[in-house]
Amino acid sequence: MPYYRQVGEIPPKRHTQFRTPEGGLYAEELMGVEGFSSDSALLYHRHLPTAIVDSQTVEDGRGGTEPNLPLKPRHFKTPTLTWDGADAVTGRRILFGNADVIIGFVAATAPSPLYRNATGDELLYVQTGAGVVETIYGALPVADGDYVVIPTSCTYRVVPNSGEPMRILVLEATGHIGPPKRYLSSKGQFLEHSPYCERDLRGPTEPLTAAGEDVDVLVRHRAGLTRFTYANHPFDVVGWDGCLYPWVFNIRDFEPITGRLHQPPPVHQTFEGPNFVVCSFCPRKVDYHPLSIPVPYNHANVDSDELLFYVGGDYEARKGSGIGLGSLSLHPAGCTHGPQPGAVEASLGVDYFDETAVMVDTFRPLELGEAAQACEDPAYAWTWSGRQRA
């Protein structure tokens, strides 16, 4: 993260004696990335964070992915997917994946188990619903439109509020997710041309403590899943400081960059990860040249697969395609795509788009998971030609 935070109680000097009211020592835990050569946080536990009493292999039943064959544009309707009492961790169903990122979806109504992803950072996008992401750093209340960045190996769980399910798009990276480097100074501050800044970010504000013994934590690692049993509850941190922690950014706080002519997708970039980027398309004033064409031009993805998740408003370029809220469109490398027939003429003279979408561009091909295959609209690829296929 680009700036330092301090939460709870910490001693004046790091790696020095810090004693409990009873006279014992708090246990330090240094969370550091890139071999302690980059961001880190120093946490102080009541109990040893190393004290495990059991370790069991857990079967990973979520399945794999299959190549996008035959190659074609695709449309998926997540509202048709069903869950029964699912949680935000074990209830995830795989939509897409490659060697860099797994993209899943879940409609969560139950609290998740304590969980830690040791393979890379996670990015959660809350489409609808609300709840709390509880972490070893503290609690993060979240609601619709929130992106939640969870660092590698951060222990957390998701607790939905009662009522509407939390519908969450989940990106599991094989590395780190953060703001694009071009938005940051050499010292990590957001620059003036960035479409969001430190004021828009939310982090934990106080410690979250819980008591308990023999507490299970589900851990995803490069070889699969393991369930650790800890002698004491991992939510026993009394304080921490540093630049590595979970944080929240709401898509409504993204300030769109506009111009006289149509702006390319990089102006919407919000995050970058290993071989992928995430963009936010938000309500905005559109092109104001007198002869401008507000909707995108036809374009070919030469180096990337383009995945778009439609989460609000009315997406002008896709009218007539069957796409609605909760839809995902996949336009893979090798396919030229663009506005639906009639969308160009219909957009002329329009000065504002009321649309919200999350885009993920990957630089390796996305394969299809079981959830994508279960909710695909088979007619989408032919909507530009107007011809129906069996």
C-alpha positions in Angstrom: 0.0 0.0 0.0 1.2 3.5 -0.7 1.0 4.9 2.9 1.6 4.0 6.5 -1.1 3.2 9.1 -1.0 2.5 12.8 -3.9 0.7 14.6 -4.2 -0.2 18.3 -1.3 -0.5 20.7 2.3 -0.8 19.6 5.6 -0.1 21.4 7.7 3.0 20.5 10.4 0.9 18.8 9.9 -2.2 16.7 11.4 -5.5 17.7 11.7 -4.4 21.3 10.0 -5.8 24.4 6.3 -5.1 24.5 4.6 -6.5 27.5 1.0 -7.5 28.4 -0.7 -6.1 31.5 0.1 -9.4 33.2 3.8 -8.9 32.4 4.3 -11.4 29.6 5.6 -10.5 26.1 3.3 -9.9 23.2 4.3 -12.1 20.2 5.5 -10.2 17.1 4.5 -11.3 13.6 6.1 -9.5 10.6 4.0 -9.8 7.5 6.3 -8.9 4.6 6.2 -9.4 0.8 9.0 -9.9 -1.7 11.4 -11.4 0.8 11.2 -8.5 3.2 12.3 -6.2 0.4 8.9 -4.4 0.0 5.9 -3.5 2.0 5.3 -5.1 5.4 3.3 -4.8 8.6 4.3 -5.7 12.2 1.5 -7.2 14.3 1.4 -7.9 18.0 -0.4 -11.1 19.2 -1.5 -12.1 22.6 -0.6 -15.7 21.8 2.0 -17.3 19.5 0.8 -17.1 15.9 3.0 -20.2 15.2 1.1 -22.5 17.7 -0.7 -25.1 15.5 -1.9 -28.3 17.1 -3.1 -30.1 13.9 -2.8 -30.0 10.1 -5.1 -31.9 7.7 -5.3 -32.1 3.9 -8.7 -30.9 2.6 -10.1 -32.1 -0.7 -10.4 -29.2 -3.2 -13.7 -30.0 -5.0 -14.2 -26.8 -7.0 -12.8 -28.3 -10.2 -10.6 -27.0 -13.0 -11.0 -25.1 -16.2 -11.3 -25.9 -19.9 -10.0 -23.9 -22.9 -12.3 -21.5 -24.7 -13.1 -23.8 -27.6 -14.3 -23.0 -30.2 -12.9 -19.5 -29.8 -15.7 -17.0 -29.8 -17.2 -14.1 -27.9 -19.3 -15.4 -25.0 -22.0 -14.1 -22.6 -22.7 -15.5 -19.1 -25.6 -14.8 -16.8 -24.6 -15.0 -13.2 -28.2 -14.4 -11.9 -29.1 -17.9 -13.2 -26.4 -19.5 -10.9 -27.8 -20.9 -7.6 -26.5 -21.4 -4.1 -28.1 -22.8 -1.0 -26.6 -21.4 2.3 -23.2 -20.7 0.7 -20.4 -18.8 2.3 -17.9 -16.5 0.5 -15.0 -18.9 0.7 -16.2 -22.5 0.2 -19.2 -21.4 -1.9 -17.1 -19.9 -4.7 -17.7 -21.4 -8.1 -15.1 -20.9 -10.8 -16.0 -18.9 -13.8 -12.6 -18.4 -15.5 -9.0 -19.0 -14.9 -5.4 -19.2 -16.2 -2.0 -19.4 -14.7 -2.2 -15.9 -13.3 -5.7 -15.5 -11.8 -8.8 -17.5 -10.9 -12.1 -15.7 -11.2 -15.0 -17.0 -9.2 -18.4 -15.9 -8.1 -20.6 -16.5 -5.0 -23.9 -15.4 -3.6 -23.1 -15.7 0.1 -25.6 -15.8 3.0 -23.6 -17.7 5.7 -20.4 -16.7 7.5 -17.3 -18.2 5.9 -14.7 -20.2 7.8 -11.5 -18.5 8.8 -9.4 -18.5 5.6 -6.0 -17.6 4.3 -4.9 -17.6 0.7 -1.1 -18.2 0.6 -0.9 -18.2 -3.2 -1.5 -14.5 -3.8 -3.6 -11.5 -3.1 -7.4 -11.6 -3.5 -9.7 -8.9 -4.9 -13.4 -9.1 -3.9 -15.9 -7.0 -5.7 -19.3 -6.8 -3.9 -22.0 -6.5 -6.5 -24.9 -6.5 -4.1 -25.5 -7.0 -0.3 -23.5 -6.0 2.7 -21.5 -7.5 5.5 -18.2 -7.4 7.3 -14.8 -8.8 6.3 -13.1 -9.7 9.6 -9.3 -9.9 9.4 -6.3 -10.2 11.8 -5.8 -6.5 11.2 -9.4 -5.5 12.1 -12.9 -5.5 10.7 -13.9 -3.9 7.3 -17.6 -3.2 6.8 -18.4 -3.6 3.1 -21.4 -3.1 0.8 -22.3 -2.9 -2.8 -19.7 -1.3 -5.0 -16.8 -2.0 -2.7 -13.6 -3.5 -3.9 -11.7 -5.3 -1.1 -8.0 -6.0 -1.5 -6.8 -8.8 0.8 -3.0 -9.3 1.0 -1.4 -12.7 0.6 -1.6 -14.9 3.7 -4.0 -12.5 5.6 -6.3 -14.6 7.7 -9.9 -13.4 7.3 -13.5 -14.4 7.1 -16.6 -12.8 5.4 -19.8 -12.4 7.5 -22.8 -11.3 5.4 -25.6 -9.2 7.0 -28.9 -10.9 7.2 -31.2 -10.3 4.3 -29.9 -9.9 0.7 -27.1 -12.2 -0.3 -23.6 -10.8 -0.8 -23.0 -11.4 -4.5 -19.2 -11.2 -4.9 -16.9 -11.5 -7.9 -13.6 -12.9 -6.6 -10.1 -12.6 -8.2 -7.5 -14.9 -6.8 -4.1 -13.8 -8.1 -0.8 -15.6 -8.1 1.0 -12.4 -7.0 0.1 -9.0 -5.7 -2.8 -6.6 -6.6 -2.5 -2.8 -6.1 -2.9 0.6 -7.7 -1.3 1.0 -11.2 2.3 2.1 -10.8 1.7 5.1 -13.1 -0.7 6.5 -10.5 2.0 6.6 -7.8 5.1 8.7 -7.0 8.5 7.1 -6.5 7.7 7.3 -2.8 4.2 5.7 -3.1 1.9 8.7 -3.0 -1.1 8.9 -5.4 -0.3 11.5 -8.1 -2.6 14.3 -9.2 -3.6 12.6 -12.4 -4.8 9.5 -10.5 -8.6 8.9 -10.7 -8.6 8.1 -6.9 -6.4 8.7 -3.9 -5.7 7.9 -0.3 -8.8 9.8 0.9 -10.9 7.3 -1.0 -9.5 4.2 0.8 -10.7 2.5 3.9 -8.6 0.3 6.2 -9.1 -1.2 9.6 -9.4 1.4 12.3 -9.2 -0.7 15.5 -8.1 -4.3 16.5 -10.6 -7.1 16.2 -10.1 -9.6 19.0 -11.8 -13.0 19.6 -11.2 -15.7 22.2 -11.1 -19.4 21.6 -8.9 -22.5 21.6 -8.4 -25.2 18.9 -9.5 -22.9 16.1 -9.5 -24.0 12.5 -8.1 -21.9 9.6 -8.5 -23.1 6.0 -5.4 -22.3 4.0 -5.1 -22.3 0.2 -1.5 -23.0 -1.0 0.2 -23.9 -4.2 -0.4 -27.6 -3.6 -4.0 -27.4 -2.6 -6.0 -26.9 0.6 -4.9 -27.6 4.2 -6.8 -27.0 7.5 -4.6 -25.8 10.3 -5.9 -26.0 13.9 -4.4 -23.2 16.0 -4.1 -23.5 19.8 -5.6 -20.0 20.1 -7.8 -17.8 17.9 -5.8 -15.9 15.4 -7.8 -12.7 16.0 -5.8 -11.8 19.0 -3.9 -8.8 17.6 -3.7 -5.8 20.0 -2.0 -3.5 17.5 -0.1 -3.2 14.3 1.6 -0.8 12.0 3.0 -0.7 8.4 2.0 -0.4 4.8 0.7 -3.9 4.2 -3.0 -4.5 5.1 -6.4 -5.2 3.7 -8.2 -2.1 2.3 -11.5 -1.1 0.6 -12.2 1.2 -2.3 -15.7 1.9 -3.6 -16.3 2.0 -7.3 -18.4 5.2 -6.9 -15.3 7.0 -5.7 -13.5 6.4 -9.0 -13.4 9.7 -10.9 -13.7 9.1 -14.7 -11.3 10.6 -17.1 -13.1 12.0 -20.1 -12.2 13.8 -23.4 -13.6 15.3 -26.6 -13.2 11.9 -28.3 -13.6 8.4 -27.0 -11.1 7.5 -24.3 -9.4 4.1 -24.4 -9.8 1.5 -21.6 -6.5 2.3 -19.8 -8.1 5.6 -18.5 -10.5 3.4 -16.5 -7.7 1.2 -14.9 -8.1 0.8 -11.1 -5.8 -2.1 -10.2 -3.0 -4.1 -11.7 -2.0 -7.7 -10.9 0.3 -10.3 -12.3 -0.5 -10.3 -16.1 -3.9 -8.7 -15.6 -5.5 -5.3 -15.0 -8.9 -4.3 -13.5 -10.8 -1.3 -14.8 -13.9 0.5 -13.5 -16.4 1.9 -16.0 -18.5 4.5 -14.1 -21.3 7.0 -14.9 -19.7 9.8 -16.7 -20.0 12.7 -19.2 -19.0 11.3 -22.6 -17.2 12.6 -25.6 -18.0 16.3 -26.4 -16.5 16.8 -29.8 -19.4 17.9 -32.1 -18.9 14.9 -34.3 -17.9 12.4 -31.6 -19.1 8.8 -31.4 -19.6 8.0 -27.7 -19.6 4.2 -27.9 -16.4 2.3 -28.4 -15.1 1.6 -31.9 -14.7 -1.9 -33.1 -11.4 -3.3 -31.7 -9.4 -6.4 -31.7 -7.8 -7.7 -28.5 -4.3 -8.4 -29.8 -2.7 -9.3 -26.5 -5.5 -9.8 -24.0 -8.8 -11.4 -23.2 -11.4 -8.8 -22.1 -13.9 -9.8 -19.4 -16.6 -7.3 -18.5 -19.0 -7.6 -15.5 -22.1 -5.4 -15.8 -23.1 -4.2 -12.4 -25.2 -1.0 -12.8 -27.1 1.2 -15.2 -27.6 0.6 -18.9 -24.6 -0.3 -21.0 -25.1 1.6 -24.3 -22.8 -0.5 -26.5 -24.4 -3.8 -25.7 -28.0 -2.9 -26.3 -29.8 -5.7 -28.1 -27.3 -8.4 -27.1 -29.2 -9.8 -24.2 -26.7 -8.5 -21.7 -28.2 -7.2 -18.4 -27.1 -6.6 -14.8 -25.0 -9.5 -13.5 -23.9 -10.5 -17.0 -20.3 -11.2 -18.0 -19.1 -10.8 -21.5 -15.8 -12.5 -22.6 -14.2 -11.1 -25.8 -11.0 -13.2 -26.2 -7.8 -12.4 -28.1 -8.3 -13.3 -31.7 -11.8 -11.8 -32.0 -12.7 -8.3 -33.2 -15.7 -6.9 -31.2 -17.5 -3.7 -30.8 -20.9 -2.1 -30.4 -24.0 -4.1 -31.2 -25.8 -3.2 -34.5 -27.5 0.1 -34.2 -25.6 1.2 -31.1 -23.3 3.6 -32.9 -26.2 5.6 -34.5 -28.2 5.5 -31.2 -25.3 7.0 -29.3 -24.8 10.1 -31.4 -25.6 13.3 -29.5 -25.7 11.4 -26.1 -23.7 13.4 -23.5 -23.9 11.1 -20.5 -23.6 7.3 -19.9 -25.3 5.9 -16.8 -23.4 2.6 -16.6 -21.2 0.8 -14.2 -19.0 -2.2 -15.0 -15.9 -4.0 -13.8 -13.5 -5.1 -16.5 -10.7 -7.6 -16.2 -8.1 -7.8 -19.0 -5.8 -10.8 -18.8 -2.7 -11.2 -20.9 -3.0 -15.0 -21.0 -6.1 -16.7 -22.4 -8.9 -17.3 -19.9 -10.3 -20.8 -19.7 -13.8 -21.6 -18.6 -14.8 -23.1 -15.3 -17.9 -25.0 -14.4 -19.9 -21.9 -13.3 -19.3 -20.2 -16.7 -20.4 -23.3 -18.5 -23.5 -23.5 -16.3 -24.7 -19.9 -17.1 -23.7 -19.3 -20.7 -26.0 -17.7 -23.2 -25.2 -19.6 -26.4 -26.7 -17.1 -28.8 -24.5 -14.1 -27.9 -21.6 -14.7 -30.4 -24.0 -14.4 -33.4 -25.8 -11.2 -32.3 -23.7 -8.9 -34.5 -24.7 -10.8 -37.6 -28.3 -11.2 -36.6 -28.2 -14.8 -37.6 -29.4 -17.5 -35.2 -27.4 -20.7 -34.6 -28.5 -23.9 -33.1 
